[in-house]
Amino acid sequence: MKFANFQQLNILSPNCAVQYWYKAGYGKKHVILLHGASCDHITFEKQIDIFDDSYHVIAWDARCHGLSTLDESQKFDFKDMFKDCLRLFEIHQIEKAILIGQSMGGNLAQEIAYYHPEKVEKLVIIESTQNTQRLSWPERLTLKCARQILAIYPWKCYLSSAIKLCGTSEYACQYVKNCLLRMGKNRHIEIMLSVLNVLHEDKNYRFSMPVLLFGGEKSKAGNIRKIIEKWAASDENIRLKMIADAGHCANMDNPEEVNKHILEFIEGRGGILC
């Protein structure tokens, strides 16, 4: 059990209980781990050992994910998840944190950095699309029709496709499959649509903190491979690392390579911007 030495705590809200795992450190650095849509904190089980005892580490199950609950009568809303994340800062009196987000977690980390840059020391984004990008007209049309497309897509076919997109390793593929089966079609679609709605064009936006951006060389998820190099080239605060033999869940497919770069980045080693 990778999280056996963490405290399991919760954030209670109306119609919702968010579970999270916390390990106190003796230093001043805080790390918050944010998983992808329909997944949970186990996404990062191969990363937590890289943080020594000086780090305060938080990994959560976002509302409606994993062990966290959301009343069946309530819809998942990205904005509510955003508020939940800010409550972690309040509860643990965190002035600045290193945010590490995969997929949806990367979108959430970007939103925290966009609206509350003073709270983010460094940002690690793993296989997430750019929140502030300008979408092409076919992409805008696809987003507009996303609800109808996802609704008629047979669940078994969707599962098979999603699993292939998410990982190259048996470990990642089986994990994603289990998470999607546990979540179910209706909730998953609801979550995906809420994440897609968070995209907001801002052609002048640039990060004000150092960013480490990961892409999986074999990823076929969304438009990430299409835009990731252009995104990195447009912002001098971004350092891009493409991970070999990895798909959308790059940190699960090739954890050794990802962990090496994360550690160099957060500790300011290896010539990485800090």
C-alpha positions in Angstrom: 0.0 0.0 0.0 1.9 3.1 -1.3 -0.3 5.5 0.7 -0.2 3.5 4.0 1.9 6.2 5.7 -0.5 9.0 4.6 -3.4 10.3 6.7 -6.7 9.8 5.0 -8.7 13.0 5.5 -11.8 14.6 4.0 -13.4 17.8 2.9 -17.2 17.8 3.7 -19.5 19.9 1.5 -23.2 19.9 0.8 -24.0 16.7 -1.1 -20.3 15.8 -1.3 -17.4 14.3 0.7 -13.9 14.6 -0.8 -11.3 12.1 0.4 -7.7 12.9 0.3 -4.4 11.5 1.5 -1.9 13.8 3.3 1.7 13.3 4.5 3.2 16.1 6.5 6.8 17.1 5.8 9.4 19.1 7.8 10.2 21.5 5.0 8.3 24.3 3.3 7.5 22.7 0.0 3.9 21.4 -0.7 3.0 19.0 -3.5 -0.6 18.5 -4.6 -1.3 15.6 -7.0 -4.3 15.9 -9.2 -5.5 12.8 -11.2 -7.4 12.5 -14.5 -11.1 12.1 -15.3 -12.8 9.0 -13.8 -9.5 8.0 -12.1 -8.3 8.5 -8.5 -5.2 9.1 -6.4 -3.7 5.7 -7.3 -2.7 7.4 -10.6 0.3 8.7 -8.8 1.4 5.6 -6.8 4.6 5.4 -8.8 5.5 9.0 -8.1 5.0 9.5 -4.3 8.3 7.8 -3.4 10.3 10.5 -5.1 9.2 13.1 -2.5 11.4 12.8 0.6 10.3 13.6 4.1 10.9 17.3 3.6 7.8 17.6 1.3 4.2 17.9 2.4 2.3 15.8 -0.1 -1.4 15.7 -0.8 -3.2 13.3 -3.2 -6.9 13.3 -3.6 -9.9 11.6 -5.1 -11.7 14.5 -6.7 -15.4 14.7 -6.0 -17.4 11.8 -7.5 -14.1 9.9 -8.1 -12.6 7.0 -6.3 -13.6 7.0 -2.6 -15.0 10.6 -2.8 -18.8 10.9 -3.1 -21.3 13.1 -4.8 -25.1 12.7 -4.4 -26.7 11.0 -7.4 -29.0 14.0 -7.7 -26.0 16.4 -8.1 -24.1 16.9 -11.4 -20.3 16.9 -11.5 -19.2 20.5 -12.1 -15.5 21.4 -12.8 -16.0 24.7 -11.0 -17.0 22.9 -7.8 -13.8 20.7 -8.1 -11.8 23.9 -8.5 -13.3 25.3 -5.2 -12.5 21.9 -3.5 -8.9 22.3 -4.5 -8.7 25.8 -3.1 -10.0 24.5 0.2 -7.0 22.3 0.5 -4.8 25.4 0.4 -7.0 26.9 3.2 -7.2 23.8 5.4 -3.4 23.2 5.3 -2.5 26.9 5.3 -0.5 26.5 2.0 0.8 29.7 0.6 2.4 28.1 -2.5 2.3 24.6 -3.8 3.8 22.5 -6.6 0.8 21.3 -8.6 1.2 18.0 -10.5 -1.8 17.2 -12.7 -2.5 14.4 -15.2 -5.1 15.0 -18.0 -8.1 16.5 -16.2 -5.8 17.2 -13.2 -3.6 19.1 -15.6 -6.6 21.2 -16.7 -7.4 21.9 -13.0 -3.8 22.8 -12.3 -3.8 25.2 -15.2 -7.0 26.9 -13.9 -5.4 27.4 -10.4 -2.4 28.9 -12.1 -4.5 31.1 -14.3 -6.8 32.5 -11.6 -4.5 32.2 -8.5 -0.9 32.4 -9.8 0.3 33.5 -6.4 -0.6 30.1 -5.0 1.5 28.1 -7.5 5.3 27.7 -7.1 5.8 25.3 -10.0 3.5 23.4 -12.3 3.8 19.9 -13.8 1.3 19.0 -16.5 1.1 15.4 -17.7 -0.7 14.8 -21.0 -3.3 17.6 -20.7 -4.5 19.9 -23.4 -4.0 23.7 -23.2 -6.9 25.4 -21.5 -6.3 28.8 -23.3 -5.8 27.5 -26.8 -7.6 28.7 -29.9 -9.6 25.8 -31.2 -10.0 25.2 -35.0 -13.5 25.2 -36.3 -13.7 21.4 -36.6 -12.6 21.2 -32.9 -15.3 23.7 -31.9 -17.9 21.8 -33.9 -16.8 18.5 -32.2 -17.1 20.2 -28.8 -20.5 21.5 -29.6 -21.7 18.0 -30.6 -19.8 16.2 -27.8 -22.8 15.4 -25.7 -24.7 13.8 -28.6 -21.6 11.9 -29.8 -20.8 10.5 -26.4 -24.4 9.6 -25.6 -24.8 7.3 -28.7 -21.3 5.8 -28.5 -21.7 2.2 -27.3 -20.1 1.9 -23.9 -18.2 -1.3 -24.7 -16.7 0.3 -27.8 -15.9 3.5 -25.8 -14.1 1.5 -23.1 -12.0 -0.4 -25.6 -11.0 2.8 -27.4 -10.3 4.7 -24.2 -8.1 2.0 -22.8 -6.0 1.9 -25.9 -5.7 5.7 -25.9 -4.7 5.9 -22.3 -1.8 3.6 -21.9 0.9 1.4 -23.6 1.5 -0.7 -20.5 -0.7 -3.4 -19.1 -0.5 -1.7 -15.7 -2.0 1.6 -17.0 -4.6 0.0 -19.3 -5.9 -2.3 -16.5 -6.1 0.6 -14.1 -8.0 2.8 -16.5 -10.4 0.0 -17.3 -11.2 -0.6 -13.7 -11.7 3.1 -13.0 -14.1 3.5 -16.0 -16.1 0.5 -15.1 -16.4 1.7 -11.5 -17.5 5.2 -12.7 -20.0 4.1 -15.3 -21.0 5.7 -18.6 -23.4 8.4 -17.5 -21.1 9.9 -14.8 -18.0 9.6 -17.1 -19.8 11.5 -19.9 -20.9 14.2 -17.4 -17.3 14.6 -16.1 -15.8 14.7 -19.6 -18.3 17.4 -20.8 -17.6 19.5 -17.7 -13.8 19.3 -18.4 -14.3 20.3 -22.0 -16.4 23.3 -21.0 -13.4 24.7 -19.0 -11.5 25.6 -22.2 -11.3 29.4 -22.7 -9.3 31.1 -25.4 -6.7 33.6 -24.2 -4.1 34.1 -26.9 -2.0 36.5 -24.7 -1.8 34.3 -21.6 1.6 33.0 -20.6 2.5 31.1 -17.4 4.1 33.2 -14.7 5.7 30.2 -13.0 8.0 27.4 -14.2 6.1 24.7 -16.0 7.2 21.1 -16.9 5.0 19.7 -19.6 4.9 16.0 -20.4 3.6 14.3 -23.5 3.5 10.6 -24.3 5.2 9.8 -27.6 2.5 7.2 -28.3 -0.5 9.2 -27.0 -3.5 9.6 -29.2 -5.7 11.4 -26.6 -7.6 14.4 -27.9 -5.5 17.0 -29.7 -2.6 16.9 -27.2 0.0 15.5 -29.7 -1.2 18.1 -32.3 -0.7 21.1 -30.1 1.8 20.3 -27.4 5.0 21.3 -29.2 3.5 24.6 -30.4 2.2 25.3 -26.9 5.6 24.8 -25.4 7.3 26.9 -28.0 4.9 29.8 -27.4 5.8 30.1 -23.7 9.4 30.6 -22.4 8.3 29.3 -19.0 7.4 25.8 -20.3 9.9 23.0 -20.7 8.6 20.1 -22.7 9.6 16.5 -22.2 8.2 13.8 -24.5 8.2 10.4 -22.9 9.2 7.3 -24.9 7.0 4.2 -24.9 4.2 6.1 -23.2 0.6 7.0 -23.9 -1.8 9.3 -22.2 -0.9 8.0 -18.8 2.7 8.7 -19.3 3.6 8.7 -15.6 2.2 5.1 -15.3 3.6 3.8 -18.6 7.2 5.1 -18.0 7.4 6.2 -14.4 11.2 6.0 -14.2 11.7 8.6 -16.9 8.9 10.9 -15.7 10.1 10.7 -12.1 13.6 11.7 -13.0 12.4 14.8 -14.8 9.9 15.7 -12.1 12.6 15.5 -9.4 15.1 17.5 -11.4 12.4 20.1 -12.0 11.1 20.6 -8.5 14.6 20.6 -7.0 16.1 22.9 -9.7 18.6 20.4 -11.0 19.7 19.3 -14.5 19.5 22.7 -16.1 15.7 22.8 -15.8 14.2 26.2 -15.3 13.5 26.9 -11.7 
